[in-house]
Amino acid sequence: MLPNKASAVIIGGGVMGVSTAYHLAARGCQDVVLLEKAAFLGSEATGKCAGGIRYQFSTEINVRLSLLSLPMLVNFEEELGQQIDLRWTGYLFLLDNDADVCAYQAQVSMQNRLGVPSRMLSHDEAAQMVPLLNTADIMGGAYHARDGLADPSGVVQGYAAGARRRGVQLLTGVEVTGIRVQAGKVTGVQTSQGAIDAPVVVNAAGPWARQVAAMAGVQLPISPVRRQIAVTTPLPDVPADFPFVIDFSRNLYFHREGRGVLTGQSNVNEPPGFNQSVDHNWTEQHLDNAIFRFPLLAKAGLLREWAGLYEVTPDAHPVIDRLADPLGFYVVAGFSGHGFMHGPAAGLLMSELILDGQARSRDIQQLRLSRFAEGDLVKEHNVV
Ligand SMILES: Cc1cc2nc3c(=O)[nH]c(=O)nc-3n(C[C@H](O)[C@H](O)[C@H](O)COP(=O)(O)OP(=O)(O)OC[C@H]3O[C@@H](n4cnc5c(N)ncnc54)[C@H](O)[C@@H]3O)c2cc1C
């Protein structure tokens, strides 16, 4: 049942919302309520994602988020009693031009300086690592062995159960329709099932974060952009240690999924919007490109395909912030296609912003909302 008041209302039951709920409750915060408009937690971007986790980013802030977040996934089962199917398959970026090789050399140096032992591969080394791929045009690669995969549903269920055990109410099928603000302060939310008074409201609405922010009179530059995934029927020749491969210049990726292969390719011409139906024309182009790079896929059938939404900001970095206007309004959204892996860290940082008034585990000043108005953007290059 919908309570009529709460210490904090979290809008959105994806990885950001449940991680925030868990971390607030783990610190002893009482009367937290999470509201999810869908019938199930984690059924939007989080449930539709590819499950990739990596340290290989082009900006220090993203590498530092991974340095906080991925160890939290390593400890997840012990902390929350939930299996999340962690697999350190490694991530291999395949590079087919000088400019990208040069950019990745600089990134690898930065990652190494921060303690991440990623490395550049020659053409031959990359070709030997993935002999099933067509690497004739590949100049080299960037590789890190301790990148890989985890199960997004397990992470959502683990945090949700952990939050519930500590008293958080997680309510599905409840849509927030308005945010009440009085004298510059948040006072609560209006929902499809009634109102809740609360001095703290967290916007963890993922692709819908712009619309939710507008309810509080806040402009948030986050756009939903459709992205598609296809999974093949079994391909027994793909080895168990096949890495997560990104064909960087084509925005194309592969990893083993069950006994088949999961592949995604981002359509750079996709306009922003909430359409989540599969674009079959794009599937055709995607699969042509996938077969060019991974000829064995021609022998497989299409087991399933789906579309989901990235939550994209102009600089491909999230907003993790506590706003001054209105006071009590917090944002944890806009992870631009790589938010699953940063969900654990983001929820922890959000709980610190709420309970301590500032993030303690990382300096997240670069992720403030005002950077857009100030023109102080920090652009991530490794977006797929
Ligand atoms: C195809 C695809 C592949 C991806 N691959 C990866 C990957 O390999 N690795 C990675 O790290 N990331 C990946 N991502 C990105 C990742 O999925 C997202 O960054 C992350 O899941 C965002 O989590 P979230 O909680 O912000 O959003 P969501 O999971 O979308 O949760 C937001 C929730 O808010 C709810 N909501 C919205 N408005 C309201 C309202 N008014 N009232 C109540 N509830 C509301 C929505 O229903 C939704 O459930 C991928 C995304 C897609 C689409």
The ligand as a MOL file (V3000), in Angstrom:
LIG
                    3D

  0  0  0     0  0            999 V3000
M  V30 BEGIN CTAB
M  V30 COUNTS 53 58 0 0 0
M  V30 BEGIN ATOM
M  V30 1 C 20.6300 -2.4210 -25.5830 0
M  V30 2 C 21.3770 -1.9010 -24.3850 0
M  V30 3 C 22.6190 -2.4300 -24.0640 0
M  V30 4 C 23.3070 -1.9620 -22.9410 0
M  V30 5 N 24.4870 -2.5620 -22.6020 0
M  V30 6 C 25.1220 -2.1880 -21.4650 0
M  V30 7 C 26.2810 -2.8720 -21.0250 0
M  V30 8 O 26.7480 -3.8280 -21.6560 0
M  V30 9 N 26.8740 -2.4670 -19.8760 0
M  V30 10 C 26.3910 -1.4250 -19.1400 0
M  V30 11 O 26.9860 -1.0830 -18.1160 0
M  V30 12 N 25.2960 -0.7650 -19.5430 0
M  V30 13 C 24.6380 -1.1170 -20.6660 0
M  V30 14 N 23.5200 -0.4610 -21.0720 0
M  V30 15 C 23.1060 0.7330 -20.3370 0
M  V30 16 C 22.3970 0.3900 -19.0560 0
M  V30 17 O 21.3850 -0.5440 -19.3190 0
M  V30 18 C 21.7860 1.6600 -18.4410 0
M  V30 19 O 22.7580 2.6900 -18.3990 0
M  V30 20 C 21.2920 1.4170 -17.0330 0
M  V30 21 O 20.5860 0.2110 -16.9600 0
M  V30 22 C 20.4070 2.5770 -16.5990 0
M  V30 23 O 19.7730 2.2230 -15.3870 0
M  V30 24 P 18.6320 3.1530 -14.8240 0
M  V30 25 O 18.2330 2.6080 -13.5180 0
M  V30 26 O 19.0940 4.5760 -14.8790 0
M  V30 27 O 17.4530 3.0480 -15.9150 0
M  V30 28 P 16.2730 1.9530 -16.0710 0
M  V30 29 O 16.7650 0.5900 -15.8840 0
M  V30 30 O 15.5500 2.2670 -17.3390 0
M  V30 31 O 15.3290 2.2960 -14.8470 0
M  V30 32 C 14.5800 3.4920 -14.8300 0
M  V30 33 C 13.2080 3.0850 -14.3480 0
M  V30 34 O 12.4340 4.2550 -14.0700 0
M  V30 35 C 11.0810 3.9250 -14.3050 0
M  V30 36 N 10.3140 5.1740 -14.4300 0
M  V30 37 C 10.4660 6.1230 -15.3840 0
M  V30 38 N 9.5920 7.1300 -15.1750 0
M  V30 39 C 8.9000 6.8100 -14.0510 0
M  V30 40 C 7.8540 7.4540 -13.3360 0
M  V30 41 N 7.3500 8.6380 -13.7280 0
M  V30 42 N 7.3380 6.8400 -12.2300 0
M  V30 43 C 7.8430 5.6270 -11.8090 0
M  V30 44 N 8.8220 4.9790 -12.4830 0
M  V30 45 C 9.3550 5.5700 -13.5740 0
M  V30 46 C 11.1520 3.1260 -15.6090 0
M  V30 47 O 10.0030 2.3410 -15.8000 0
M  V30 48 C 12.4210 2.3160 -15.4010 0
M  V30 49 O 12.1650 1.0160 -14.9090 0
M  V30 50 C 22.7780 -0.9090 -22.1580 0
M  V30 51 C 21.5250 -0.3840 -22.4800 0
M  V30 52 C 20.8100 -0.8800 -23.5640 0
M  V30 53 C 19.4550 -0.3100 -23.8860 0
M  V30 END ATOM
M  V30 BEGIN BOND
M  V30 1 1 1 2
M  V30 2 1 2 3
M  V30 3 2 2 52
M  V30 4 2 3 4
M  V30 5 1 4 5
M  V30 6 1 4 50
M  V30 7 2 5 6
M  V30 8 1 6 7
M  V30 9 1 6 13
M  V30 10 2 7 8
M  V30 11 1 7 9
M  V30 12 1 9 10
M  V30 13 2 10 11
M  V30 14 1 10 12
M  V30 15 2 12 13
M  V30 16 1 13 14
M  V30 17 1 14 15
M  V30 18 1 14 50
M  V30 19 1 15 16
M  V30 20 1 16 17
M  V30 21 1 16 18
M  V30 22 1 18 19
M  V30 23 1 18 20
M  V30 24 1 20 21
M  V30 25 1 20 22
M  V30 26 1 22 23
M  V30 27 1 23 24
M  V30 28 2 24 25
M  V30 29 1 24 26
M  V30 30 1 24 27
M  V30 31 1 27 28
M  V30 32 2 28 29
M  V30 33 1 28 30
M  V30 34 1 28 31
M  V30 35 1 31 32
M  V30 36 1 32 33
M  V30 37 1 33 34
M  V30 38 1 33 48
M  V30 39 1 34 35
M  V30 40 1 35 36
M  V30 41 1 35 46
M  V30 42 1 36 37
M  V30 43 1 36 45
M  V30 44 2 37 38
M  V30 45 1 38 39
M  V30 46 1 39 40
M  V30 47 2 39 45
M  V30 48 1 40 41
M  V30 49 2 40 42
M  V30 50 1 42 43
M  V30 51 2 43 44
M  V30 52 1 44 45
M  V30 53 1 46 47
M  V30 54 1 46 48
M  V30 55 1 48 49
M  V30 56 2 50 51
M  V30 57 1 51 52
M  V30 58 1 52 53
M  V30 END BOND
M  V30 END CTAB
M  END
